[in-house]
């Protein structure tokens, strides 16, 4: 348990401190972009961003989470060669599918023009390189998460934000247009991938435990196909519809209202993203839970309960500060987005839903319950589309923000019901655990203090 605790604490501290710089840099870039672009252009820019989700779902066959979980499980069982080959096989499949997608898109670009308010042919290659950059980033993230390289992952994410920040600053000389801002995102993604490849390869090839392991010979067949046959197929069927519904709200807003409405809603979601990802505990414990649940269920439950507790402690002051300060900040720096203040206050309440949802998805992956995950996903797609259609058509942009809470809470309740009633897995220990301070809490707090000191003052000994 001590080893897992150390990994969680070190991973959280490393990525959280990295995220302080990342979020500051990204937020400054975000303020510059939104202050320089018109609300309409910002709305169109976010419609461009919606291309990446479905493209990644097709190219990576919606197996990112499964590959991370299975690679982590292989490593937990000492099958380091299997983990390495799984990553290699997944890369080959992704490369073939991505190439096929770009070729198909080239021939369909005239048809795609009808879905945008401008000539898509003029933006085909920027969109193509944006997709390539995003999918490449996704793959690098798969490697870092599967091999629990949290420091590299934090540096990777910061690098993309920092490069984009530098390019955005250069636009004060070259000029801010829809295309120039979009190119800033493209350049940052591609360049950070190029810089991160050596770190990803080192994570795969220099697995410190691999040299000491004795494992059976790795089969020559493609391991991804085995995963698809066993439990991966459920994830594929589950994930792709979610990518489509994930971009439904911006397009419903564009169709029913305007590109400006898309800009306001995207602005609110961006603020939520900045705040919610400041402490990425969810992504850190995902591979750890996937590995530990097969070893010790009670230990996994304890990890989840403590994660929920400390996320609530972190989110509450963050929500209060954002609720009070967001209005004056927007009014001062980007007053033409003042209409987004109410949307932000609504969307930010999802932080508390997110805290209680920690570990639910990871447990399902760790138990290889892709069939149940598929069932949950199918139900959620109906809820998402129904809530968005009803709320957006009746309440407009405010309805879009409320639908975020409706879908988040529905997902939490549905997963909790499945885990408790179908899998007999309930990490909850009552409200008391959130207000008590035991020896395990003391251990965690001490480790957080030590790691914060070590990362803040690396030249001193703790």
Residue pairs with C-beta under 8 A, 6 or more apart in sequence:
1 299
1 302
4 288
4 292
4 299
4 303
5 443
5 444
5 447
6 447
7 148
7 150
7 288
8 281
8 284
8 285
8 288
8 303
8 307
9 444
9 447
9 448
9 451
10 150
10 451
11 148
11 150
11 284
12 279
12 280
12 281
12 284
12 448
13 448
13 451
13 452
13 455
14 150
14 151
14 154
14 451
14 455
15 150
15 151
15 153
15 154
15 157
15 280
15 283
15 284
16 278
16 279
16 280
17 154
17 452
17 455
17 456
18 151
18 154
18 155
18 157
18 158
19 154
19 157
19 158
19 277
19 278
19 279
19 280
20 278
21 158
21 162
22 154
22 157
22 158
22 161
22 162
23 161
23 274
23 277
23 278
25 158
25 161
25 162
25 165
26 161
26 164
26 165
26 274
27 274
28 165
29 161
29 164
29 165
29 168
29 184
30 270
30 274
31 333
31 334
32 168
32 169
33 42
33 168
33 176
33 181
34 42
34 267
34 334
34 337
35 333
35 334
36 171
36 176
36 181
37 45
37 176
37 178
37 181
39 259
39 260
39 263
39 264
39 336
39 337
40 258
40 259
40 260
40 263
41 177
41 178
41 181
42 263
42 266
42 267
43 250
43 254
43 258
43 259
43 260
43 261
43 262
43 263
43 264
43 266
44 116
44 117
44 118
44 178
44 259
44 262
45 178
45 181
45 182
46 250
46 262
46 263
46 266
47 116
47 250
47 251
47 254
47 259
47 262
48 123
48 127
48 130
48 182
50 247
50 250
50 251
51 127
51 130
51 131
52 130
52 131
52 134
52 135
53 243
53 246
53 247
54 240
54 243
54 244
54 247
55 101
55 131
55 134
55 135
56 131
56 134
56 135
56 138
56 243
57 239
57 240
57 243
58 97
58 101
58 240
59 94
59 97
59 98
59 101
59 131
59 135
60 90
60 94
60 97
60 135
60 138
60 139
61 93
61 94
61 97
61 228
61 236
62 235
62 236
62 238
62 239
62 240
62 243
63 90
63 224
63 227
63 228
63 232
63 235
63 236
64 138
64 141
64 142
65 235
65 239
65 286
65 361
65 365
66 227
66 231
66 232
66 235
66 365
66 370
67 86
67 87
67 90
67 142
67 146
67 224
67 227
68 142
68 145
68 146
68 286
68 287
68 290
69 286
69 287
69 290
69 362
69 365
69 366
70 86
70 227
71 83
71 86
71 87
71 146
71 147
72 83
72 145
72 146
72 148
72 287
72 288
72 290
72 291
73 290
73 291
73 294
73 366
74 80
74 82
74 83
74 86
75 83
75 146
75 147
75 207
75 209
75 291
76 291
76 292
76 294
76 295
78 209
78 213
78 215
79 213
79 215
80 207
80 209
80 210
80 213
80 215
81 210
81 213
81 215
81 218
82 215
82 218
82 223
83 146
83 147
83 207
84 204
84 205
84 207
84 210
84 218
85 218
85 223
86 223
86 224
86 227
87 142
87 143
87 146
87 204
89 222
89 223
89 224
90 139
90 142
90 224
91 139
92 222
93 222
93 224
94 135
94 139
98 131
98 132
98 135
101 131
102 128
102 131
102 132
105 112
105 124
105 128
106 124
109 120
109 121
109 124
110 121
112 120
113 119
113 120
113 121
116 123
117 259
120 127
123 179
123 182
126 179
126 182
126 183
126 186
129 186
129 190
130 182
130 185
130 186
130 189
132 190
133 185
133 186
133 188
133 189
133 190
133 193
134 189
136 189
136 190
136 193
137 156
137 160
137 189
137 192
137 193
140 156
140 193
140 196
140 197
140 200
141 153
141 156
143 149
143 200
143 203
143 204
144 150
144 152
144 153
144 156
144 199
144 200
144 203
145 153
145 283
145 286
145 287
146 287
147 203
147 204
147 207
148 287
148 288
149 199
149 203
150 284
152 196
152 199
152 200
152 203
155 199
156 192
156 196
156 199
159 192
159 195
159 196
160 188
160 189
160 192
161 188
163 187
163 188
163 191
163 192
164 184
164 185
164 187
164 188
167 183
167 184
167 187
167 188
168 181
168 184
171 180
171 181
171 184
174 180
224 232
228 236
230 368
231 368
231 370
231 371
232 370
233 370
234 370
234 371
234 373
234 374
235 370
235 373
235 374
237 374
238 370
238 373
238 374
238 377
238 378
239 377
241 377
241 378
241 381
242 377
242 380
242 381
245 381
245 384
245 385
245 388
248 384
248 385
248 388
249 265
249 388
249 392
249 400
249 403
250 262
250 265
250 266
252 388
252 389
252 392
252 393
252 400
253 261
253 262
253 265
253 392
253 396
253 397
253 400
254 261
254 262
256 392
256 393
256 396
257 396
257 397
261 396
261 397
263 337
264 337
264 339
264 340
264 343
264 397
265 340
265 343
265 397
265 400
265 401
267 337
267 340
267 343
267 344
268 340
268 343
268 344
268 346
268 347
268 401
269 347
269 404
271 322
271 326
271 340
271 344
271 347
271 348
272 344
272 347
272 348
272 350
272 351
275 318
275 322
275 348
275 351
276 350
276 351
276 354
278 314
278 318
279 311
279 314
281 307
281 310
281 311
281 358
282 307
282 354
282 358
285 303
285 304
285 307
285 358
285 359
285 362
286 361
286 362
286 365
288 303
289 300
289 303
289 304
289 359
289 362
289 363
289 366
290 362
290 365
290 366
291 366
292 299
292 300
292 303
292 366
293 300
293 363
293 366
293 367
294 366
297 425
300 359
300 363
300 366
300 427
301 425
301 426
301 427
302 427
302 440
303 359
304 358
304 359
304 363
304 427
305 427
305 428
305 429
305 433
306 440
306 441
306 444
307 358
307 359
308 355
308 356
308 358
308 359
308 427
308 434
309 433
309 434
310 444
311 354
311 355
311 358
312 352
312 355
312 356
312 434
315 351
315 352
315 354
315 355
316 352
318 351
319 348
319 349
319 351
319 352
322 344
322 348
323 345
323 348
326 341
326 344
326 345
327 338
327 341
330 337
330 338
330 340
330 341
331 338
339 397
342 398
342 401
343 397
343 398
343 400
343 401
346 398
346 401
346 402
346 404
346 405
347 401
347 404
347 405
349 405
350 404
350 405
350 408
353 405
353 408
353 409
353 412
354 408
356 412
357 408
357 411
357 412
357 415
359 427
360 412
360 415
360 416
360 419
361 373
361 415
363 419
363 423
363 425
364 370
364 372
364 373
364 376
364 415
364 418
364 419
365 373
367 423
367 425
369 423
372 418
372 422
372 423
375 418
376 411
376 414
376 415
376 418
379 414
380 407
380 410
380 411
380 414
383 406
383 407
383 410
384 403
384 407
387 403
387 406
387 407
388 399
388 400
388 403
390 399
391 399
391 400
391 402
391 403
391 406
392 399
392 400
392 403
393 399
395 402
419 425
419 426
420 426
450 462
453 460
453 462
454 462
